[in-house]
Amino acid sequence: METIKIKDEYIKLGQALKLAGLVDSGVDAKIEIQEGFVKVNGEVEVQRGKKIHAGDIIEFDGQQVRVEN
């Protein structure tokens, strides 16, 4: 499992996908999230602006990323 570090209290889901290198652009993130291909803590998430905090786990395309600060 990979990790990404954030400086603030939270990061939005679309930004987290880009930071982790799971998508190339915000447009790609928006599409993948809206199509229901992204999970946060095991639950499908369709809100691109979902606040992701330290300790959350994002799953996409067979990869898992843990968020830390």
N, CA, C and O atoms as a Tinker XYZ file with bonds, in Angstrom:
   276  protein
     1  N      0.839000   -1.179000    0.000000    73     2
     2  CA     0.000000    0.000000    0.000000    64     1     3
     3  C      0.884000    1.242000    0.000000    63     2     4     5
     4  O      1.819000    1.354000    0.792000    81     3
     5  N      0.576000    2.160000   -0.889000    73     3     6
     6  CA     1.314000    3.415000   -0.958000    64     5     7
     7  C      0.738000    4.408000    0.043000    63     6     8     9
     8  O     -0.367000    4.216000    0.550000    81     7
     9  N      1.480000    5.457000    0.322000    73     7    10
    10  CA     0.986000    6.521000    1.186000    64     9    11
    11  C      1.206000    7.862000    0.516000    63    10    12    13
    12  O      2.146000    8.036000   -0.259000    81    11
    13  N      0.335000    8.803000    0.820000    73    11    14
    14  CA     0.548000   10.185000    0.408000    64    13    15
    15  C      0.470000   11.040000    1.654000    63    14    16    17
    16  O     -0.287000   10.736000    2.576000    81    15
    17  N      1.243000   12.097000    1.684000    73    15    18
    18  CA     1.259000   12.991000    2.834000    64    17    19
    19  C      0.547000   14.287000    2.464000    63    18    20    21
    20  O      0.724000   14.830000    1.374000    81    19
    21  N     -0.267000   14.765000    3.411000    73    19    22
    22  CA    -0.950000   16.038000    3.215000    64    21    23
    23  C     -0.488000   17.016000    4.288000    63    22    24    25
    24  O     -0.134000   16.620000    5.399000    81    23
    25  N     -0.499000   18.303000    3.938000    73    23    26
    26  CA    -0.045000   19.339000    4.869000    64    25    27
    27  C     -1.186000   19.877000    5.711000    63    26    28    29
    28  O     -0.990000   20.281000    6.857000    81    27
    29  N     -2.381000   19.878000    5.135000    73    27    30
    30  CA    -3.535000   20.463000    5.805000    64    29    31
    31  C     -4.346000   19.399000    6.532000    63    30    32    33
    32  O     -3.966000   18.229000    6.566000    81    31
    33  N     -5.462000   19.814000    7.111000    73    31    34
    34  CA    -6.325000   18.905000    7.859000    64    33    35
    35  C     -6.949000   17.851000    6.934000    63    34    36    37
    36  O     -7.173000   16.711000    7.341000    81    35
    37  N     -7.226000   18.247000    5.687000    73    35    38
    38  CA    -7.839000   17.327000    4.736000    64    37    39
    39  C     -7.443000   17.689000    3.307000    63    38    40    41
    40  O     -6.877000   18.753000    3.055000    81    39
    41  N     -7.751000   16.785000    2.376000    73    39    42
    42  CA    -7.558000   17.020000    0.957000    64    41    43
    43  C     -8.813000   16.488000    0.277000    63    42    44    45
    44  O     -9.408000   15.513000    0.736000    81    43
    45  N     -9.206000   17.119000   -0.798000    73    43    46
    46  CA   -10.392000   16.655000   -1.514000    64    45    47
    47  C    -10.030000   15.402000   -2.316000    63    46    48    49
    48  O     -8.893000   15.230000   -2.757000    81    47
    49  N    -11.017000   14.547000   -2.488000    73    47    50
    50  CA   -10.784000   13.249000   -3.119000    64    49    51
    51  C    -10.140000   13.377000   -4.495000    63    50    52    53
    52  O     -9.180000   12.665000   -4.789000    81    51
    53  N    -10.643000   14.261000   -5.334000    73    51    54
    54  CA   -10.066000   14.441000   -6.671000    64    53    55
    55  C     -8.606000   14.833000   -6.612000    63    54    56    57
    56  O     -7.792000   14.337000   -7.391000    81    55
    57  N     -8.269000   15.723000   -5.688000    73    55    58
    58  CA    -6.878000   16.153000   -5.522000    64    57    59
    59  C     -6.011000   15.013000   -5.016000    63    58    60    61
    60  O     -4.859000   14.872000   -5.427000    81    59
    61  N     -6.562000   14.200000   -4.127000    73    59    62
    62  CA    -5.806000   13.067000   -3.579000    64    61    63
    63  C     -5.472000   12.062000   -4.680000    63    62    64    65
    64  O     -4.365000   11.523000   -4.710000    81    63
    65  N     -6.412000   11.808000   -5.579000    73    63    66
    66  CA    -6.154000   10.881000   -6.685000    64    65    67
    67  C     -5.022000   11.393000   -7.569000    63    66    68    69
    68  O     -4.174000   10.618000   -8.011000    81    67
    69  N     -5.011000   12.707000   -7.825000    73    67    70
    70  CA    -3.934000   13.284000   -8.633000    64    69    71
    71  C     -2.603000   13.216000   -7.897000    63    70    72    73
    72  O     -1.587000   12.841000   -8.482000    81    71
    73  N     -2.604000   13.578000   -6.610000    73    71    74
    74  CA    -1.373000   13.563000   -5.808000    64    73    75
    75  C     -0.763000   12.170000   -5.749000    63    74    76    77
    76  O      0.458000   12.017000   -5.769000    81    75
    77  N     -1.615000   11.159000   -5.678000    73    75    78
    78  CA    -1.141000    9.771000   -5.619000    64    77    79
    79  C     -0.715000    9.237000   -6.978000    63    78    80    81
    80  O     -0.166000    8.139000   -7.073000    81    79
    81  N     -0.965000   10.011000   -8.033000    73    79    82
    82  CA    -0.591000    9.566000   -9.371000    64    81    83
    83  C     -1.532000    8.516000   -9.941000    63    82    84    85
    84  O     -1.173000    7.814000  -10.887000    81    83
    85  N     -2.730000    8.400000   -9.380000    73    83    86
    86  CA    -3.688000    7.407000   -9.863000    64    85    87
    87  C     -4.442000    7.888000  -11.097000    63    86    88    89
    88  O     -4.952000    7.079000  -11.871000    81    87
    89  N     -4.512000    9.212000  -11.282000    73    87    90
    90  CA    -5.116000    9.798000  -12.478000    64    89    91
    91  C     -4.203000   10.913000  -12.966000    63    90    92    93
    92  O     -3.376000   11.430000  -12.214000    81    91
    93  N     -4.364000   11.279000  -14.238000    73    91    94
    94  CA    -3.501000   12.308000  -14.826000    64    93    95
    95  C     -4.011000   13.729000  -14.622000    63    94    96    97
    96  O     -3.222000   14.673000  -14.574000    81    95
    97  N     -5.329000   13.885000  -14.502000    73    95    98
    98  CA    -5.883000   15.234000  -14.415000    64    97    99
    99  C     -7.128000   15.251000  -13.551000    63    98   100   101
   100  O     -7.674000   14.209000  -13.187000    81    99
   101  N     -7.561000   16.465000  -13.233000    73    99   102
   102  CA    -8.784000   16.627000  -12.475000    64   101   103
   103  C    -10.001000   16.120000  -13.224000    63   102   104   105
   104  O    -10.943000   15.603000  -12.624000    81   103
   105  N     -9.974000   16.272000  -14.547000    73   103   106
   106  CA   -11.081000   15.775000  -15.374000    64   105   107
   107  C    -11.162000   14.258000  -15.271000    63   106   108   109
   108  O    -12.249000   13.700000  -15.121000    81   107
   109  N    -10.016000   13.591000  -15.351000    73   107   110
   110  CA    -9.991000   12.127000  -15.211000    64   109   111
   111  C    -10.515000   11.710000  -13.836000    63   110   112   113
   112  O    -11.284000   10.756000  -13.720000    81   111
   113  N    -10.093000   12.433000  -12.799000    73   111   114
   114  CA   -10.543000   12.122000  -11.444000    64   113   115
   115  C    -12.060000   12.261000  -11.350000    63   114   116   117
   116  O    -12.736000   11.399000  -10.789000    81   115
   117  N    -12.586000   13.347000  -11.902000    73   115   118
   118  CA   -14.031000   13.591000  -11.860000    64   117   119
   119  C    -14.801000   12.448000  -12.505000    63   118   120   121
   120  O    -15.789000   11.969000  -11.948000    81   119
   121  N    -14.358000   12.017000  -13.661000    73   119   122
   122  CA   -15.044000   10.941000  -14.390000    64   121   123
   123  C    -14.997000    9.638000  -13.606000    63   122   124   125
   124  O    -16.026000    8.985000  -13.432000    81   123
   125  N    -13.826000    9.253000  -13.133000    73   123   126
   126  CA   -13.671000    7.989000  -12.410000    64   125   127
   127  C    -14.497000    7.977000  -11.126000    63   126   128   129
   128  O    -15.096000    6.961000  -10.775000    81   127
   129  N    -14.525000    9.108000  -10.432000    73   127   130
   130  CA   -15.296000    9.198000   -9.188000    64   129   131
   131  C    -16.791000    9.116000   -9.486000    63   130   132   133
   132  O    -17.515000    8.363000   -8.834000    81   131
   133  N    -17.255000    9.892000  -10.473000    73   131   134
   134  CA   -18.683000    9.900000  -10.798000    64   133   135
   135  C    -19.176000    8.560000  -11.319000    63   134   136   137
   136  O    -20.348000    8.223000  -11.151000    81   135
   137  N    -18.299000    7.797000  -11.945000    73   135   138
   138  CA   -18.672000    6.487000  -12.468000    64   137   139
   139  C    -18.703000    5.414000  -11.362000    63   138   140   141
   140  O    -19.124000    4.282000  -11.603000    81   139
   141  N    -18.253000    5.780000  -10.153000    73   139   142
   142  CA   -18.315000    4.856000   -9.028000    64   141   143
   143  C    -17.138000    3.897000   -8.940000    63   142   144   145
   144  O    -17.249000    2.831000   -8.336000    81   143
   145  N    -16.000000    4.272000   -9.544000    73   143   146
   146  CA   -14.823000    3.400000   -9.550000    64   145   147
   147  C    -13.874000    3.647000   -8.386000    63   146   148   149
   148  O    -12.847000    2.977000   -8.278000    81   147
   149  N    -14.201000    4.600000   -7.511000    73   147   150
   150  CA   -13.310000    4.966000   -6.406000    64   149   151
   151  C    -13.986000    4.638000   -5.074000    63   150   152   153
   152  O    -15.164000    4.933000   -4.868000    81   151
   153  N    -13.217000    4.026000   -4.181000    73   151   154
   154  CA   -13.713000    3.728000   -2.841000    64   153   155
   155  C    -12.895000    4.492000   -1.817000    63   154   156   157
   156  O    -11.691000    4.690000   -1.984000    81   155
   157  N    -13.563000    4.918000   -0.759000    73   155   158
   158  CA   -12.903000    5.540000    0.386000    64   157   159
   159  C    -13.292000    4.723000    1.607000    63   158   160   161
   160  O    -14.471000    4.612000    1.944000    81   159
   161  N    -12.297000    4.158000    2.260000    73   159   162
   162  CA   -12.521000    3.304000    3.433000    64   161   163
   163  C    -13.511000    2.174000    3.133000    63   162   164   165
   164  O    -14.354000    1.832000    3.962000    81   163
   165  N    -13.389000    1.606000    1.938000    73   163   166
   166  CA   -14.201000    0.450000    1.564000    64   165   167
   167  C    -15.572000    0.766000    1.006000    63   166   168   169
   168  O    -16.287000   -0.144000    0.588000    81   167
   169  N    -15.961000    2.046000    0.987000    73   167   170
   170  CA   -17.271000    2.451000    0.479000    64   169   171
   171  C    -17.107000    3.224000   -0.828000    63   170   172   173
   172  O    -16.226000    4.076000   -0.942000    81   171
   173  N    -17.959000    2.927000   -1.816000    73   171   174
   174  CA   -17.926000    3.671000   -3.075000    64   173   175
   175  C    -18.243000    5.129000   -2.780000    63   174   176   177
   176  O    -19.197000    5.431000   -2.063000    81   175
   177  N    -17.438000    6.033000   -3.335000    73   175   178
   178  CA   -17.629000    7.474000   -3.126000    64   177   179
   179  C    -17.805000    8.158000   -4.482000    63   178   180   181
   180  O    -16.982000    7.976000   -5.378000    81   179
   181  N    -18.864000    8.938000   -4.637000    73   179   182
   182  CA   -19.128000    9.601000   -5.914000    64   181   183
   183  C    -19.015000   11.123000   -5.825000    63   182   184   185
   184  O    -19.352000   11.823000   -6.779000    81   183
   185  N    -18.549000   11.635000   -4.700000    73   183   186
   186  CA   -18.363000   13.079000   -4.545000    64   185   187
   187  C    -16.889000   13.434000   -4.704000    63   186   188   189
   188  O    -16.050000   13.029000   -3.900000    81   187
   189  N    -16.590000   14.191000   -5.745000    73   187   190
   190  CA   -15.202000   14.575000   -6.007000    64   189   191
   191  C    -14.646000   15.442000   -4.881000    63   190   192   193
   192  O    -13.449000   15.396000   -4.595000    81   191
   193  N    -15.512000   16.232000   -4.240000    73   191   194
   194  CA   -15.082000   17.141000   -3.191000    64   193   195
   195  C    -15.079000   16.523000   -1.799000    63   194   196   197
   196  O    -14.892000   17.237000   -0.813000    81   195
   197  N    -15.280000   15.221000   -1.699000    73   195   198
   198  CA   -15.267000   14.524000   -0.405000    64   197   199
   199  C    -13.961000   14.826000    0.325000    63   198   200   201
   200  O    -12.878000   14.697000   -0.244000    81   199
   201  N    -14.073000   15.226000    1.584000    73   199   202
   202  CA   -12.879000   15.544000    2.368000    64   201   203
   203  C    -12.217000   14.248000    2.833000    63   202   204   205
   204  O    -12.851000   13.403000    3.465000    81   203
   205  N    -10.946000   14.112000    2.513000    73   203   206
   206  CA   -10.156000   12.942000    2.877000    64   205   207
   207  C     -9.179000   13.365000    3.969000    63   206   208   209
   208  O     -8.412000   14.311000    3.795000    81   207
   209  N     -9.216000   12.662000    5.083000    73   207   210
   210  CA    -8.377000   12.992000    6.240000    64   209   211
   211  C     -7.285000   11.931000    6.434000    63   210   212   213
   212  O     -7.329000   10.855000    5.836000    81   211
   213  N     -6.316000   12.259000    7.277000    73   211   214
   214  CA    -5.261000   11.303000    7.616000    64   213   215
   215  C     -5.893000   10.027000    8.161000    63   214   216   217
   216  O     -6.808000   10.079000    8.982000    81   215
   217  N     -5.399000    8.886000    7.698000    73   215   218
   218  CA    -5.919000    7.602000    8.120000    64   217   219
   219  C     -6.902000    6.990000    7.126000    63   218   220   221
   220  O     -7.168000    5.789000    7.168000    81   219
   221  N     -7.440000    7.819000    6.232000    73   219   222
   222  CA    -8.360000    7.301000    5.222000    64   221   223
   223  C     -7.599000    6.502000    4.173000    63   222   224   225
   224  O     -6.425000    6.756000    3.903000    81   223
   225  N     -8.292000    5.531000    3.588000    73   223   226
   226  CA    -7.705000    4.698000    2.541000    64   225   227
   227  C     -8.539000    4.846000    1.283000    63   226   228   229
   228  O     -9.755000    4.656000    1.299000    81   227
   229  N     -7.866000    5.188000    0.194000    73   227   230
   230  CA    -8.505000    5.350000   -1.110000    64   229   231
   231  C     -8.168000    4.129000   -1.945000    63   230   232   233
   232  O     -7.017000    3.695000   -1.980000    81   231
   233  N     -9.165000    3.576000   -2.614000    73   231   234
   234  CA    -8.958000    2.434000   -3.503000    64   233   235
   235  C     -9.407000    2.810000   -4.908000    63   234   236   237
   236  O    -10.497000    3.347000   -5.106000    81   235
   237  N     -8.544000    2.515000   -5.883000    73   235   238
   238  CA    -8.871000    2.778000   -7.283000    64   237   239
   239  C     -8.021000    1.883000   -8.174000    63   238   240   241
   240  O     -6.809000    1.779000   -7.988000    81   239
   241  N     -8.654000    1.249000   -9.124000    73   239   242
   242  CA    -7.959000    0.454000  -10.141000    64   241   243
   243  C     -7.017000   -0.585000   -9.516000    63   242   244   245
   244  O     -5.897000   -0.785000   -9.985000    81   243
   245  N     -7.491000   -1.235000   -8.457000    73   243   246
   246  CA    -6.696000   -2.285000   -7.823000    64   245   247
   247  C     -5.583000   -1.795000   -6.921000    63   246   248   249
   248  O     -4.811000   -2.601000   -6.402000    81   247
   249  N     -5.485000   -0.488000   -6.722000    73   247   250
   250  CA    -4.437000    0.068000   -5.867000    64   249   251
   251  C     -5.059000    0.714000   -4.638000    63   250   252   253
   252  O     -6.174000    1.232000   -4.691000    81   251
   253  N     -4.326000    0.677000   -3.535000    73   251   254
   254  CA    -4.760000    1.314000   -2.297000    64   253   255
   255  C     -3.733000    2.358000   -1.886000    63   254   256   257
   256  O     -2.525000    2.147000   -1.995000    81   255
   257  N     -4.247000    3.494000   -1.408000    73   255   258
   258  CA    -3.383000    4.578000   -0.954000    64   257   259
   259  C     -3.879000    5.045000    0.407000    63   258   260   261
   260  O     -5.062000    5.340000    0.576000    81   259
   261  N     -2.972000    5.111000    1.374000    73   259   262
   262  CA    -3.305000    5.622000    2.717000    64   261   263
   263  C     -2.858000    7.083000    2.795000    63   262   264   265
   264  O     -1.782000    7.451000    2.325000    81   263
   265  N     -3.713000    7.893000    3.400000    73   263   266
   266  CA    -3.423000    9.314000    3.561000    64   265   267
   267  C     -2.835000    9.550000    4.947000    63   266   268   269
   268  O     -3.371000    9.074000    5.948000    81   267
   269  N     -1.737000   10.285000    4.997000    73   267   270
   270  CA    -1.074000   10.622000    6.264000    64   269   271
   271  C     -0.736000   12.102000    6.291000    63   270   272   273
   272  O     -0.658000   12.746000    5.245000    81   271
   273  N     -0.528000   12.657000    7.521000    73   271   274
   274  CA     0.004000   14.018000    7.558000    64   273   275
   275  C      1.325000   14.041000    8.221000    63   274   276
   276  O      1.934000   15.103000    8.347000    81   275
